[in-house]
Amino acid sequence: MLEIFKKEFNSFFNSLIGYMVIGIFLIVMGLIFWVYPETSVLDFGYANMDTLFNFCPFVFIFIIPAITMRLFAEEKKTGTLELLFTKPLKHYQIILGKFLSAVSVIIIALLPTLIYYYSISQLGSPIGNIDSARVIGSYLGLVLLASTFASIGVFTSALTDNQIIAFILSVFINYVLYAGFDSLAGISSLSDQAYWIQQLGMSAHYDFMSRGLIDTREIMYFFSVVSLFLLFTNLIFTSKKW
């Protein structure tokens, strides 16, 4: 599994697309956080990072599929997937190696945003006047959310040999699971079940962690969804003879 992880991680940064995806992510978040008048933290007058944590999930919905779409689709198209499965590795080891490489890339993309935390803490009055517990909870929530999106991306990449189709499917599933259940809960005829419908979606659990409230139930929710999609991916390959 470690060799698969190294191979995928290195291949991502050996290509221009890897740097482009991370660069686009940081540019978009920088514009939203500092520049655009409607969202700039400089215009709010409050020392918090809510802008980053409110908009980052929606950027992730598109950025993460761009990272994961090639993981299996490219190997299926080039015919190297059959060769990969002849190696002395279990299917789940290959899947986990690719999944963890994608998560690692996402974490690396998030690391530069820690500069925002330092900048906001220095701009606060008094200096350091920022809710650090809330920031920690929000970052943990972002990593868990990103991991969930990555597991969905791995699954959709295993479904097809077309990277564009894998990207579109992943974006669609990400959006439905993140925001779709909130929209469904807003239907008046479902008002009695609104709370339970919201609990099925990622947004409610991510929002809870963004308040700085780290609960094992929220963590278990994300781990369950990740495990489910990785299991689906494993079933795709174990149902075929490679």
Phi, psi and omega in degrees: 000322181297322180294320177297317179301311181298317181299312182291319181297314181292321181295329179295317183271355174274354179245155181294330184297328179299311180291327179294316181297313180294319179298316179297318178301312182292324178294313180299313181293325178294319178295317180294318187283323188246331194256304186300126184302326184289337185235352185299131179293337180291338181266352183278325182082011179235139181274079175215169183245028182301326180301314180299311186284339177279325185263336183302319178303323181287329174290321178299326181305329180259323185289316184295318174301329177293332178281319189269344190298335184268349192304311177251326184301318182293319181291326178291322182290321182275351178082011181272352181293320178299320178294321180298321183282352175276349179286157182286062180227143174286155179302318183293332178290320177295315181296314180296321179299316179290319180298313182293328177294320178295317179297320180298319178297319180296318179297319177298322178294329181281333186305317180299338180289350175296338175298327178299318180299314180296317182297315181293321179295327178283332180277346182293160178232108001286170180302134181091006181278079180213143182282091184294324180298321179293322179294317180298314178299322180292318178295319177298318177299320179296318180295317178294319178295316179297321178296322178294314177299322180294321179295324176293319178296321177297317180298311182292328178292330179283344183282334190215162174260007179255117184294326180294317178296318178299320179296312183295317178298318181295316178300316181297310181295319178303313183294316181298315182286334179273309187247342186296321182290329175295319178294320179295321180293339180281352178290127187302323182290346179251018185300327181291333181254012187303316183298313183290327177294317179298324182293342177284334182271163182284330188302315182298319181287322178293317179299323179297316180289332180291346175275002182088011182260101181267108184242138181298333179294322178291318179296318180294327178300310182294319178297325180293316180293318177300312181298321181297313182288327175291326175295318177301318180297317179298322180295327179300318184276325180286342179277356180237156175258113182264000000 
